[in-house]
Amino acid sequence: RFASSAVGDAAGRAREVQQAYANSHTGVSKMSLERQLEGRGRKVVKERDAATGEERCTDMAKGMAEDQYAEFDQDWNARAAPRLPPHARGAWRTA
């Protein structure tokens, strides 16, 4: 199963994408949140394997170093989040 939702604000050059994936055969599920603001971006992917209980989190960035994540999050919360529409509640699709 797969679900995806994207919202954006062209005037503020902001975009947010939420995705979720689940495979009932392998027991693997993934969720991601990607945010882009004025040439900078951050994507966090969380994975879980139901068979082993293993969980993993991967944090990726574009246009900034790891020590700038907090500043990006503050900019996002102050300038982008208030202007973005809410995500649509999407239906799962069979992958």
Backbone as CSV, one residue per row, in Angstrom:
resi,resn,N_x,N_y,N_z,CA_x,CA_y,CA_z,C_x,C_y,C_z
1,ARG,0.841,-1.177,0.000,0.000,0.000,0.000,0.884,1.237,0.000
2,PHE,0.390,2.297,-0.638,1.152,3.534,-0.753,0.204,4.722,-0.672
3,ALA,0.613,5.756,0.047,-0.150,6.999,0.111,0.823,8.161,0.027
4,SER,0.399,9.237,-0.644,1.248,10.401,-0.799,0.387,11.651,-0.828
5,SER,0.890,12.716,-0.222,0.206,13.990,-0.229,1.254,15.089,-0.315
6,ALA,1.011,16.075,-1.186,1.937,17.196,-1.338,1.153,18.500,-1.294
7,VAL,1.710,19.485,-0.593,1.138,20.828,-0.556,2.271,21.813,-0.798
8,GLY,1.928,22.965,-1.350,2.966,23.945,-1.628,2.427,25.351,-1.658
9,ASP,3.355,26.286,-1.620,3.068,27.712,-1.681,4.105,28.311,-2.620
10,ALA,3.729,28.513,-3.879,4.680,29.008,-4.875,5.225,30.377,-4.502
11,ALA,4.389,31.239,-3.934,4.834,32.584,-3.581,5.931,32.547,-2.513
12,GLY,5.803,31.640,-1.577,6.795,31.523,-0.514,7.880,30.512,-0.809
13,ARG,7.790,29.884,-1.991,8.742,28.858,-2.415,8.881,27.774,-1.345
14,ALA,7.733,27.248,-0.901,7.708,26.210,0.126,6.899,25.019,-0.375
15,ARG,7.328,23.818,0.037,6.646,22.594,-0.379,6.843,21.543,0.702
16,GLU,5.783,20.768,0.958,5.863,19.680,1.924,5.228,18.433,1.307
17,VAL,5.918,17.305,1.427,5.428,16.034,0.896,5.436,15.007,2.031
18,GLN,4.294,14.347,2.216,4.187,13.246,3.170,3.923,11.973,2.374
19,GLN,4.648,10.901,2.702,4.442,9.627,2.020,4.451,8.499,3.045
20,ALA,3.687,7.451,2.735,3.664,6.257,3.583,3.578,5.031,2.684
21,TYR,4.279,3.977,3.082,4.337,2.735,2.311,4.287,1.580,3.284
22,ALA,3.511,0.569,2.967,3.463,-0.638,3.798,3.354,-1.853,2.893
23,ASN,4.166,-2.865,3.184,4.138,-4.114,2.427,3.734,-5.214,3.395
24,SER,2.522,-5.737,3.242,2.025,-6.745,4.175,2.761,-8.081,4.018
25,HIS,3.363,-8.318,2.867,4.094,-9.577,2.663,5.430,-9.584,3.394
26,THR,6.137,-8.456,3.371,7.449,-8.392,4.013,7.381,-7.828,5.424
27,GLY,6.283,-7.125,5.751,6.159,-6.511,7.067,6.918,-5.201,7.194
28,VAL,7.397,-4.672,6.081,8.155,-3.422,6.098,7.201,-2.249,5.879
29,SER,7.346,-1.224,6.707,6.580,0.004,6.518,7.538,1.191,6.568
30,LYS,7.235,2.208,5.772,8.064,3.409,5.713,7.154,4.628,5.706
31,MET,7.634,5.685,6.339,6.954,6.979,6.310,8.016,8.030,6.058
32,SER,7.677,9.046,5.270,8.631,10.124,5.036,7.935,11.473,5.099
33,LEU,8.706,12.467,5.493,8.267,13.850,5.513,9.378,14.668,4.872
34,GLU,9.043,15.353,3.795,10.030,16.175,3.087,9.540,17.611,3.066
35,ARG,10.429,18.528,3.434,10.108,19.953,3.430,11.171,20.702,2.648
36,GLN,10.726,21.606,1.779,11.630,22.436,0.992,11.229,23.887,1.161
37,LEU,12.218,24.741,1.367,11.974,26.166,1.554,13.128,26.946,0.953
38,GLU,12.837,27.698,-0.100,13.808,28.620,-0.701,15.173,27.977,-0.953
39,GLY,15.199,26.860,-1.636,16.455,26.226,-2.016,17.065,25.301,-0.981
40,ARG,16.485,25.258,0.189,16.957,24.327,1.219,15.881,23.276,1.426
41,GLY,16.287,22.100,1.872,15.302,21.063,2.099,15.785,20.026,3.082
42,ARG,14.820,19.318,3.645,15.112,18.262,4.614,14.093,17.158,4.440
43,LYS,14.565,15.915,4.444,13.682,14.761,4.320,14.047,13.758,5.405
44,VAL,13.040,13.317,6.139,13.217,12.321,7.188,12.420,11.083,6.785
45,VAL,13.083,9.931,6.760,12.437,8.669,6.412,12.537,7.745,7.622
46,LYS,11.401,7.234,8.065,11.371,6.273,9.167,10.916,4.932,8.613
47,GLU,11.652,3.879,8.952,11.347,2.538,8.474,11.173,1.598,9.660
48,ARG,10.292,0.617,9.506,10.104,-0.391,10.546,9.871,-1.740,9.893
49,ASP,10.589,-2.739,10.400,10.426,-4.122,9.948,9.674,-4.862,11.045
50,ALA,8.432,-5.230,10.765,7.590,-5.882,11.778,8.134,-7.257,12.157
51,ALA,8.801,-7.933,11.211,9.314,-9.278,11.488,10.462,-9.253,12.493
52,THR,11.348,-8.259,12.389,12.516,-8.205,13.261,12.382,-7.164,14.364
53,GLY,11.422,-6.243,14.210,11.277,-5.160,15.177,12.284,-4.041,14.957
54,GLU,13.126,-4.173,13.935,14.150,-3.165,13.662,13.502,-1.871,13.168
55,GLU,13.982,-0.755,13.701,13.529,0.563,13.276,14.736,1.381,12.869
56,ARG,14.544,2.190,11.826,15.649,3.006,11.334,15.100,4.372,10.937
57,CYS,15.883,5.408,11.159,15.506,6.764,10.780,16.660,7.374,9.987
58,THR,16.355,7.899,8.812,17.359,8.523,7.954,16.976,9.975,7.750
59,ASP,17.921,10.870,7.963,17.696,12.305,7.840,18.604,12.832,6.728
60,MET,18.012,13.419,5.684,18.784,13.920,4.546,18.531,15.413,4.375
61,ALA,19.522,16.130,3.873,19.390,17.568,3.698,19.881,17.994,2.322
62,LYS,19.339,19.130,1.874,19.761,19.740,0.610,20.002,21.222,0.879
63,GLY,21.150,21.703,0.488,21.443,23.130,0.601,21.790,23.598,2.001
64,MET,22.114,22.659,2.899,22.499,23.036,4.263,23.266,21.888,4.918
65,ALA,23.993,22.238,5.961,24.738,21.250,6.743,23.886,20.800,7.927
66,GLU,24.285,19.696,8.528,23.526,19.128,9.649,23.351,20.122,10.795
67,ASP,24.346,20.958,11.028,24.239,21.915,12.130,23.271,23.066,11.822
68,GLN,22.704,23.088,10.628,21.737,24.116,10.260,20.287,23.603,10.304
69,TYR,20.082,22.345,10.708,18.732,21.765,10.757,17.798,22.565,11.657
70,ALA,18.260,22.944,12.834,17.410,23.672,13.789,16.985,25.020,13.208
71,GLU,17.906,25.707,12.549,17.578,26.994,11.926,16.547,26.802,10.807
72,PHE,16.717,25.743,10.010,15.750,25.449,8.950,14.372,25.175,9.549
73,ASP,14.323,24.374,10.602,13.042,24.058,11.245,12.363,25.321,11.775
74,GLN,13.149,26.237,12.348,12.590,27.496,12.844,12.047,28.329,11.685
75,ASP,12.808,28.425,10.585,12.353,29.161,9.405,11.066,28.535,8.862
76,TRP,11.043,27.201,8.821,9.858,26.501,8.302,8.631,26.841,9.144
77,ASN,8.765,26.714,10.454,7.635,26.953,11.353,7.162,28.408,11.323
78,ALA,8.075,29.337,11.111,7.719,30.752,11.108,7.198,31.231,9.757
79,ARG,7.800,30.753,8.660,7.490,31.337,7.353,6.698,30.441,6.424
80,ALA,6.833,29.144,6.527,6.166,28.249,5.578,4.895,27.624,6.148
81,ALA,5.005,27.018,7.304,3.878,26.269,7.876,2.586,27.087,7.967
82,PRO,2.636,28.359,8.380,1.377,29.115,8.491,0.694,29.370,7.143
83,ARG,1.446,29.281,6.041,0.887,29.617,4.730,0.482,28.400,3.912
84,LEU,0.813,27.206,4.353,0.486,26.017,3.578,-0.911,25.502,3.901
85,PRO,-1.609,25.006,2.879,-2.917,24.390,3.141,-2.716,23.036,3.828
86,PRO,-3.748,22.507,4.460,-3.613,21.183,5.089,-3.491,20.093,4.021
87,HIS,-2.896,18.992,4.401,-2.789,17.842,3.504,-4.151,17.190,3.337
88,ALA,-4.402,16.702,2.132,-5.624,15.953,1.869,-5.499,14.572,2.521
89,ARG,-6.592,14.057,2.960,-6.594,12.717,3.541,-6.731,11.743,2.388
90,GLY,-5.603,11.159,1.980,-5.593,10.277,0.806,-5.922,8.851,1.157
91,ALA,-6.347,8.131,0.165,-6.660,6.703,0.333,-5.425,5.884,-0.003
92,TRP,-5.287,4.758,0.658,-4.211,3.826,0.349,-4.445,3.233,-1.021
93,ARG,-3.364,3.049,-1.733,-3.427,2.336,-3.018,-2.627,1.063,-2.874
94,THR,-3.041,0.020,-3.547,-2.292,-1.227,-3.527,-1.077,-1.073,-4.424
95,ALA,0.090,-1.390,-3.883,1.333,-1.234,-4.635,1.610,-2.478,-5.467
